[in-house]
Amino acid sequence: MSSRAQAEVLVYTLRWCPYCMWARQLLKRKGVSFEERSIDGNAGLREEMERRSGRTSVPQIFIGDTHVGGYDDMNALDRKGGLDPLLFPETPA
């Protein structure tokens, strides 16, 4: 999949969070690079995450301009076949 163009992916996480670990693993299995912003002890990043997502739980995952939600949301989207089109948008020829 690395030969295809990839959307920017941002994941807000906490170190101890198992859902964050599962989200990282799913993205890595797909060969996706992503920016991880740990909100551990960082009130400013936590506020940024809450403002952008409207949620207080982690992880919060953004693909391009799309807020995917948390791990369960991303996993459900993947099972329905909707994750890859977000991660690897088709570019016009």
Summary of the structure (lengths in Angstrom):
residues: 93
radius of gyration: 13.1
end to end distance: 18.1
largest distance: 45.1
contacts: 245
relative contact order: 0.22
helix: 40%
strand: 18%
